[in-house]
Amino acid sequence: MSARIGIAGIAGRMGRLLAEEVTAAGATLAGALKVAEKAKPGSTILAMLPDTGERYLSTPLFGDVGADMNDDEVKISQSTPGQQMPAKTA
C-alpha cells in the first residue's frame, strides 16, 4: 500500500466522520460526497466548509494573524457592501 492510498483512506474516514456531524460543515461535506459518488473519475470537487474559525483564534494556527485588518483585507471587506466590518475609530 502506498502512502498516497493510505492518506486517501484516512481522509475518506475523516470526511465521513465530519459528514455525520449535524453542522453546516458536515452537511456541506455530505453533499460533496454525494456529488463525488456520481462524478466522472478524475473530477475535481470543491466544497467550502462554512466555519468562522473563532474556536481556533487562541491557538498557534492564528498566531501570526493580526487583530486588525491590513490594507488588502480592508479592500476585500469593501468589496462586499452588505458584509463590511464597522470602521475602527482611533
URTA-V465596 format. One line per field, one symbol per residue. psi: psi as a letter, one per 40 degrees, with the letter a starting at -180 (. if undefined). burial: b if it has 24 or more other C-alpha atoms within 12 Angstrom, else e. A space follows every 10 residues. Layout:
# URTA-V465596
psi=???
burial=???
This chain:
# URTA-V465596
psi=hidddddddd ddddddddde igiddddddd dddddddeii heihhhhhhh hdedeedeid dedehidiii dddddddeeg defiiihhi.
burial=eeeeeeeeee eeeebeeebe eeeebbebbb bbbeeeeeee eeeeeeeeee eeeeeeeeee eeeeeeeeee eeeeeeeeee eeeeeeeeee
